[in-house]
Amino acid sequence: METITFANNLTAKINELVEKFKADLDYNLFETEIVKSVNENLTPLIQGVLIEVLADKKFMEALKVLAGQKCLSYEGHRLIDVNILNGQRILLPSPYFFNRSKKKGRKKQGRKTGNNIDCHLGLTSLGFISNHSGNLANEVCKTVIISPSYEMARTLLEDRGIRLDIKTMERICRDIGNIGLFTRGKFCTDGTENLEGQTLVVSLDGGRLRERRAKRGKKAQGQKRQGYTAEWREPKLFTIYVIDESGEQVKEIPPIYDATLLGPDAVVELLERYLGEYDLSQLKRIVFSADGAPWIWNRLDELAKKKLPGVKTYQVLDYTHAQQALGEIFGALAETGRGDILKQAKYHLWQGEIDGIKALIAENLKGQAKTKGLKKWKSYFDGNRHRMQYKTFKENGIPCGSGYVESAIRRVINMRLKSCGTFWLAETAELFLFLRCQLISGRWNIFFKNLLKRNTAQSKGN
């Protein structure tokens, strides 16, 4: 019945708008009014359908099975306001569940709140997030994490008819981000990626952002709020992408990005978790690429030994960083003749002739410059000679640079989290790092689809 009413009302309104358009010939106004009319008439239809579904006996039986697996008890239907994609708010009687302690010998405890322990499980199983439809939450979260500020995101959403305050937008992003962090690595793939005979390239690097921390001690007299410090922090980011035999990226398989503020051990542990989602036995090889930071290579060596014993691995120190190190060593030379010597050093570097670089340092540098140069050669070039076989890498279709992860650092961190005058709480920065990685890597749709399905598979299967 609702469908017939919706169709009749919409048809009448469209006919009216068509006649108006023919009279004034203002197409943009016509287009806007058509969309507005559809949304206005669509809202009661959606409300009626949702009320019917949430009261359906079969749906409730399946929902109670799902609730039992989560140690939740059904209390009854409660009225709740929810927002849908067209920006309209509707009132629904929603199945409400709660959690009670049932241990013997103890008095039953009152309801626990927070972490969705008390929840509208029916709406969650239909894909609602924070009292918003999944589609609306999706649009809000994407707009927020790609915009330079919450204020700009709110303006963009209002232009599309979605009017939400900043606190609501923050809550939506926080809820989506917390689910993502809890399931980190599991929701990034869809099980359809074929890695047979392919090469997986893994790169790591660090970025910069400023963390906001409240100052210790008492608030100064006359000061309205406690001050804070904003020290620089280095979030660690990794990328994973697939290349073919010629070294070209396989565009059909989107890359994986993720980043964390929790330190070097945490980012390598996170990388291990993501690699665990793949069938690594299908791979031809794994290539690790990074700059010369010791924290990276020490941990990657341990990862390869313990977790990848049956996989052929290569390590590549970024060629551009290696050339910059040569510039630092031979920068002490006079400008006359420096170019030729540096050209020879770069030739040795490309050929993988690391001892040839040492000979050039010994022959052309003197005094303190020579001492510093040999020390740099020992720590940087000699210790990484197996990672600097660039000619051999190139011949075998192995990338010689880590520009891919540096580009990800710029797009994920620098263009939003490193903005001038922006200071982040650590927990908020972690959420934004994760969410921006999913969006910018091109895996957002996979991540969000898996997120919405997390509570629906079991209820549909019953």
C-alpha positions as CSV (number, residue, x, y, z in Angstrom):
1,M,0.0,0.0,0.0
2,E,2.9,2.4,0.9
3,T,4.4,1.7,-2.6
4,I,1.2,2.7,-4.4
5,T,0.9,5.9,-2.3
6,F,4.5,6.7,-2.9
7,A,4.2,6.2,-6.7
8,N,1.0,8.3,-6.9
9,N,2.4,11.2,-4.9
10,L,5.6,11.2,-6.8
11,T,3.9,11.0,-10.2
12,A,1.7,14.0,-9.4
13,K,4.7,16.1,-8.1
14,I,6.8,15.2,-11.1
15,N,4.1,16.2,-13.6
16,E,3.8,19.6,-11.7
17,L,7.6,20.2,-11.9
18,V,7.7,19.2,-15.6
19,E,5.1,21.9,-16.4
20,K,6.9,24.4,-14.4
21,F,10.2,23.6,-16.2
22,K,8.6,24.0,-19.6
23,A,7.4,27.5,-18.5
24,D,10.6,28.9,-17.0
25,L,13.3,26.6,-18.7
26,D,15.5,26.6,-15.6
27,Y,16.9,23.1,-15.8
28,N,19.1,23.2,-12.7
29,L,16.2,24.3,-10.6
30,F,14.1,21.5,-12.2
31,E,16.8,18.9,-11.4
32,T,17.1,20.0,-7.8
33,E,13.3,20.0,-7.2
34,I,13.0,16.5,-8.7
35,V,15.6,15.1,-6.4
36,K,14.1,16.9,-3.4
37,S,10.6,15.6,-4.3
38,V,11.8,12.0,-4.6
39,N,13.5,12.2,-1.2
40,E,10.5,13.7,0.5
41,N,8.2,11.0,-0.8
42,L,10.7,8.2,-0.3
43,T,11.0,8.8,3.5
44,P,7.6,7.5,4.5
45,L,8.0,4.5,2.2
46,I,11.3,3.5,3.8
47,Q,9.9,4.1,7.3
48,G,7.0,1.7,6.6
49,V,9.2,-1.0,5.1
50,L,11.6,-0.8,8.1
51,I,8.8,-1.0,10.6
52,E,7.5,-4.1,8.9
53,V,10.9,-5.8,8.8
54,L,11.7,-5.1,12.4
55,A,8.4,-6.6,13.5
56,D,8.7,-9.7,11.3
57,K,8.6,-13.0,13.2
58,K,11.3,-14.8,11.1
59,F,13.6,-11.8,11.4
60,M,13.1,-11.7,15.2
61,E,13.8,-15.5,15.5
62,A,17.1,-15.1,13.6
63,L,17.9,-12.0,15.6
64,K,17.5,-13.8,18.9
65,V,19.8,-16.6,17.7
66,L,22.4,-14.0,16.9
67,A,21.8,-12.2,20.2
68,G,22.3,-15.5,22.1
69,Q,25.8,-15.9,20.5
70,K,26.6,-12.5,21.8
71,C,25.2,-13.1,25.3
72,L,22.4,-10.6,24.8
73,S,18.9,-10.7,26.0
74,Y,15.8,-9.3,24.3
75,E,13.9,-6.6,26.3
76,G,11.3,-5.5,23.7
77,H,11.0,-2.8,21.0
78,R,12.0,0.7,21.7
79,L,11.4,3.9,19.7
80,I,14.5,5.3,18.2
81,D,15.2,8.1,15.7
82,V,17.4,7.1,12.8
83,N,18.8,9.1,9.8
84,I,18.7,7.7,6.3
85,L,20.8,8.5,3.2
86,N,18.6,11.4,1.9
87,G,19.2,13.2,5.2
88,Q,15.7,12.7,6.6
89,R,15.1,11.4,10.1
90,I,12.5,8.7,10.8
91,L,11.1,7.1,14.0
92,L,11.2,3.3,14.4
93,P,10.2,0.7,17.0
94,S,13.5,-1.2,17.2
95,P,14.3,-4.5,18.9
96,Y,16.5,-3.7,22.0
97,F,18.9,-6.1,23.6
98,F,20.9,-5.9,26.8
99,N,23.6,-7.9,28.7
100,R,23.3,-9.1,32.3
101,S,25.7,-11.1,34.5
102,K,24.3,-14.5,35.2
103,K,27.1,-16.0,37.3
104,K,25.9,-18.3,40.1
105,G,26.1,-17.1,43.7
106,R,26.1,-13.5,42.7
107,K,23.4,-11.0,42.4
108,K,22.5,-10.0,38.9
109,Q,24.2,-6.8,37.9
110,G,22.5,-4.0,36.2
111,R,22.8,-3.2,32.6
112,K,26.2,-2.4,31.2
113,T,26.5,0.4,28.8
114,G,29.0,1.3,26.2
115,N,30.7,-0.8,23.5
116,N,27.3,-1.7,22.0
117,I,26.6,-4.1,24.9
118,D,23.2,-2.6,25.2
119,C,22.1,-2.1,21.6
120,H,19.6,-2.0,18.9
121,L,20.8,-5.3,17.4
122,G,18.1,-5.3,14.7
123,L,19.3,-2.1,13.2
124,T,22.9,-3.2,13.5
125,S,22.2,-6.4,11.6
126,L,20.5,-4.3,8.9
127,G,23.7,-2.3,8.5
128,F,22.9,0.8,10.6
129,I,25.8,2.5,12.4
130,S,25.3,5.0,15.2
131,N,21.6,5.4,14.4
132,H,22.5,6.2,10.8
133,S,22.0,4.0,7.8
134,G,25.1,2.4,6.5
135,N,25.0,4.4,3.3
136,L,24.7,7.7,5.2
137,A,27.5,6.7,7.6
138,N,29.6,5.8,4.6
139,E,29.1,9.1,2.9
140,V,29.7,11.1,6.2
141,C,32.9,9.2,7.1
142,K,34.4,9.5,3.6
143,T,33.6,13.2,3.4
144,V,35.1,13.9,6.9
145,I,38.4,12.0,6.3
146,I,39.0,13.4,2.9
147,S,38.2,17.0,3.9
148,P,40.7,19.4,5.5
149,S,38.4,20.0,8.5
150,Y,35.1,19.0,10.1
151,E,33.6,22.4,9.2
152,M,34.4,21.9,5.5
153,A,32.9,18.3,5.6
154,R,29.7,19.7,7.2
155,T,29.4,22.3,4.5
156,L,29.8,19.7,1.7
157,L,27.3,17.4,3.3
158,E,24.8,20.3,3.8
159,D,25.0,21.0,0.1
160,R,23.8,17.5,-0.5
161,G,20.9,17.8,2.0
162,I,22.6,16.0,4.9
163,R,22.5,18.2,7.9
164,L,24.5,16.9,10.9
165,D,26.4,18.6,13.7
166,I,30.1,18.1,14.1
167,K,29.7,15.9,17.3
168,T,27.5,13.5,15.3
169,M,30.0,13.4,12.5
170,E,32.8,12.7,15.0
171,R,30.7,9.9,16.6
172,I,30.1,8.2,13.2
173,C,33.8,8.3,12.3
174,R,34.8,7.1,15.7
175,D,32.4,4.1,15.6
176,I,33.5,3.1,12.1
177,G,37.1,3.6,13.0
178,N,36.9,1.6,16.2
179,I,35.3,-1.3,14.4
180,G,38.0,-1.1,11.8
181,L,40.8,-1.0,14.3
182,F,39.4,-4.0,16.2
183,T,39.2,-6.1,13.0
184,R,42.4,-4.6,11.5
185,G,43.7,-6.6,8.6
186,K,40.6,-8.9,8.4
187,F,38.3,-6.5,6.5
188,C,40.8,-5.4,3.9
189,T,40.4,-8.3,1.5
190,D,37.4,-10.0,-0.2
191,G,39.0,-13.4,-0.9
192,T,38.9,-12.9,-4.7
193,E,42.5,-11.8,-5.3
194,N,44.7,-14.2,-7.3
195,L,48.4,-14.0,-6.4
196,E,49.5,-17.1,-8.3
197,G,53.1,-16.4,-9.6
198,Q,52.9,-12.7,-8.6
199,T,55.4,-10.6,-6.7
200,L,54.4,-8.8,-3.5
201,V,56.2,-5.5,-2.8
202,V,56.2,-4.3,0.8
203,S,57.5,-0.8,1.7
204,L,57.8,1.0,5.0
205,D,58.5,4.6,6.0
206,G,57.7,7.2,8.6
207,G,55.8,10.5,8.5
208,R,55.2,13.3,10.9
209,L,52.3,14.8,12.8
210,R,51.9,16.8,16.1
211,E,50.3,15.1,19.1
212,R,48.4,17.1,21.6
213,R,49.0,16.3,25.2
214,A,47.6,18.1,28.2
215,K,50.1,19.8,30.4
216,R,50.7,18.4,33.9
217,G,50.0,20.2,37.1
218,K,47.4,22.7,38.1
219,K,45.7,25.1,35.8
220,A,47.2,28.6,36.1
221,Q,45.2,31.1,38.0
222,G,42.9,33.0,35.6
223,Q,43.4,30.5,32.8
224,K,40.2,29.1,31.4
225,R,41.5,25.8,30.3
226,Q,44.5,23.5,30.9
227,G,47.3,24.1,28.4
228,Y,48.8,21.5,26.2
229,T,52.0,20.6,24.4
230,A,52.2,19.6,20.8
231,E,55.3,17.5,20.2
232,W,56.2,15.9,16.9
233,R,55.4,12.2,16.5
234,E,56.4,9.8,13.7
235,P,53.6,7.6,12.5
236,K,54.9,4.4,10.7
237,L,53.2,3.5,7.5
238,F,53.5,0.5,5.1
239,T,52.2,-0.3,1.7
240,I,51.6,-3.7,0.0
241,Y,51.1,-3.9,-3.7
242,V,51.4,-6.5,-6.5
243,I,53.7,-6.4,-9.6
244,D,53.9,-8.7,-12.5
245,E,57.1,-10.3,-14.1
246,S,58.0,-7.1,-15.9
247,G,57.9,-5.1,-12.7
248,E,54.6,-3.3,-13.5
249,Q,52.0,-2.9,-10.9
250,V,48.9,-5.1,-11.2
251,K,46.1,-2.5,-11.3
252,E,43.4,-5.1,-10.8
253,I,44.5,-5.7,-7.3
254,P,44.3,-2.5,-5.2
255,P,47.2,-1.9,-2.8
256,I,47.0,-2.1,1.0
257,Y,48.0,0.8,3.2
258,D,48.0,1.0,7.0
259,A,49.7,3.2,9.6
260,T,50.1,3.5,13.3
261,L,51.5,5.7,16.0
262,L,52.3,2.8,18.3
263,G,55.9,2.4,17.2
264,P,58.2,0.2,15.0
265,D,57.3,-3.1,16.7
266,A,53.6,-2.4,16.3
267,V,53.8,-1.5,12.6
268,V,55.7,-4.7,11.8
269,E,53.3,-6.7,13.8
270,L,50.5,-5.1,11.9
271,L,52.2,-5.9,8.6
272,E,52.5,-9.5,9.7
273,R,48.8,-9.5,10.4
274,Y,47.9,-8.2,6.9
275,L,50.3,-10.7,5.2
276,G,48.5,-13.5,7.1
277,E,45.4,-12.7,5.1
278,Y,47.1,-13.9,1.9
279,D,48.0,-17.3,0.8
280,L,51.8,-16.6,0.5
281,S,52.5,-20.0,-1.0
282,Q,51.0,-18.7,-4.3
283,L,53.6,-15.9,-4.5
284,K,56.7,-16.0,-6.7
285,R,58.6,-13.7,-4.2
286,I,58.2,-10.9,-1.7
287,V,60.3,-7.7,-2.1
288,F,60.9,-5.4,0.9
289,S,61.7,-1.9,0.0
290,A,62.6,1.0,2.3
291,D,65.2,3.7,3.0
292,G,68.3,3.0,5.2
293,A,66.6,3.3,8.6
294,P,68.0,0.5,10.8
295,W,64.7,0.1,12.7
296,I,63.1,-1.1,9.5
297,W,65.7,-3.6,8.3
298,N,66.4,-5.2,11.7
299,R,62.7,-6.0,12.1
300,L,62.2,-7.1,8.5
301,D,65.1,-9.6,8.8
302,E,63.4,-11.1,11.9
303,L,60.0,-11.2,10.1
304,A,61.5,-13.0,7.1
305,K,63.2,-15.6,9.2
306,K,60.3,-16.4,11.6
307,K,57.2,-15.9,9.5
308,L,58.3,-16.3,5.8
309,P,60.7,-19.3,5.9
310,G,59.3,-20.8,2.7
311,V,59.0,-17.6,0.7
312,K,61.7,-16.2,-1.5
313,T,62.4,-12.6,-0.3
314,Y,64.5,-9.7,-1.6
315,Q,65.5,-6.5,0.2
316,V,66.0,-3.2,-1.7
317,L,67.3,0.0,-0.2
318,D,65.8,2.9,-2.1
319,Y,68.1,4.0,-4.9
320,T,67.4,7.7,-4.5
321,H,68.3,7.6,-0.8
322,A,71.5,5.8,-1.6
323,Q,72.4,8.5,-4.2
324,Q,71.7,11.2,-1.6
325,A,74.1,9.5,0.8
326,L,76.8,9.7,-1.9
327,G,76.1,13.4,-2.3
328,E,76.7,13.8,1.4
329,I,80.0,12.0,1.3
330,F,81.5,13.8,-1.7
331,G,79.9,17.1,-0.9
332,A,83.2,18.1,0.8
333,L,85.0,18.1,-2.6
334,A,85.6,21.3,-4.5
335,E,83.0,22.0,-7.1
336,T,85.6,21.5,-9.9
337,G,85.8,17.8,-10.6
338,R,83.2,16.9,-8.0
339,G,80.7,16.0,-10.8
340,D,82.9,13.5,-12.5
341,I,83.8,11.8,-9.2
342,L,80.2,11.6,-8.1
343,K,79.2,10.2,-11.5
344,Q,81.8,7.4,-11.1
345,A,80.4,6.7,-7.6
346,K,76.9,6.5,-8.9
347,Y,78.1,4.1,-11.6
348,H,79.6,1.8,-9.0
349,L,76.4,2.1,-6.9
350,W,74.2,1.0,-9.8
351,Q,76.5,-1.9,-10.6
352,G,76.5,-3.0,-7.0
353,E,80.2,-2.4,-6.7
354,I,80.2,-1.1,-3.2
355,D,84.0,-1.5,-2.7
356,G,84.5,0.8,-5.7
357,I,82.8,3.6,-3.8
358,K,85.2,3.0,-0.9
359,A,88.2,3.3,-3.3
360,L,86.9,6.6,-4.6
361,I,86.5,7.9,-1.0
362,A,90.1,6.9,-0.2
363,E,91.5,8.4,-3.3
364,N,89.7,11.7,-3.4
365,L,88.9,12.8,0.1
366,K,91.4,13.9,2.8
367,G,91.6,14.5,6.5
368,Q,88.3,14.7,8.4
369,A,86.2,14.5,5.3
370,K,87.9,11.2,4.4
371,T,87.4,9.8,8.0
372,K,83.7,10.8,7.9
373,G,83.3,9.4,4.4
374,L,84.7,6.0,5.3
375,K,82.6,5.8,8.4
376,K,79.5,6.6,6.4
377,W,80.5,4.0,3.8
378,K,81.0,1.4,6.5
379,S,77.7,2.0,8.3
380,Y,75.5,2.7,5.3
381,F,76.9,1.1,2.1
382,D,78.9,-1.9,3.4
383,G,76.1,-2.9,5.8
384,N,73.5,-2.8,3.0
385,R,75.5,-4.0,0.0
386,H,73.1,-6.9,-0.6
387,R,70.2,-4.4,-0.7
388,M,72.0,-2.3,-3.3
389,Q,72.3,-4.6,-6.3
390,Y,70.3,-2.3,-8.4
391,K,71.3,-3.5,-11.9
392,T,70.5,-7.1,-10.9
393,F,67.2,-6.0,-9.4
394,K,66.2,-4.0,-12.6
395,E,67.0,-7.0,-14.8
396,N,64.8,-9.2,-12.7
397,G,61.8,-6.8,-12.6
398,I,62.3,-5.8,-9.0
399,P,61.6,-2.1,-8.2
400,C,64.7,-0.2,-7.1
401,G,62.9,2.6,-5.2
402,S,60.5,3.1,-2.3
403,G,58.7,6.0,-3.9
404,Y,55.4,4.2,-3.6
405,V,55.4,4.4,0.2
406,E,56.6,8.0,0.1
407,S,53.7,8.9,-2.1
408,A,51.4,7.2,0.4
409,I,53.0,9.2,3.3
410,R,52.3,12.4,1.4
411,R,48.6,11.6,0.6
412,V,47.7,9.8,3.9
413,I,49.6,11.9,6.4
414,N,51.0,15.1,5.0
415,M,47.8,16.3,3.2
416,R,45.6,16.0,6.3
417,L,47.3,15.0,9.6
418,K,50.4,17.2,9.1
419,S,48.4,20.3,8.3
420,C,49.7,23.6,9.8
421,G,48.3,24.4,13.2
422,T,46.7,20.9,13.5
423,F,47.3,19.0,16.8
424,W,46.0,15.4,17.3
425,L,45.0,13.4,20.2
426,A,46.7,10.0,19.8
427,E,43.5,8.0,19.7
428,T,42.0,10.3,17.0
429,A,45.1,10.3,14.9
430,E,45.1,6.4,15.0
431,L,41.5,6.4,13.7
432,F,42.3,8.9,10.9
433,L,45.4,7.1,9.9
434,F,43.5,3.8,9.5
435,L,40.5,5.3,7.8
436,R,42.5,7.5,5.3
437,C,44.6,4.4,4.5
438,Q,41.5,2.5,3.5
439,L,40.1,5.3,1.4
440,I,43.3,6.4,-0.4
441,S,44.5,2.9,-1.1
442,G,41.2,2.2,-3.0
443,R,40.1,-0.5,-0.6
444,W,37.4,1.5,1.2
445,N,34.5,-0.3,-0.5
446,I,35.9,-3.7,0.4
447,F,36.5,-2.6,4.0
448,F,33.0,-1.0,4.4
449,K,31.2,-3.9,2.8
450,N,32.9,-6.3,5.2
451,L,32.1,-4.0,8.1
452,L,28.4,-3.9,7.3
453,K,28.3,-7.7,6.9
454,R,29.8,-8.4,10.4
455,N,26.4,-8.9,12.1
456,T,24.3,-9.8,9.1
457,A,25.6,-13.2,7.9
458,Q,24.4,-15.2,10.8
459,S,20.9,-13.6,11.0
460,K,20.4,-14.1,7.3
461,G,21.5,-17.7,7.4
462,N,18.8,-18.7,9.9
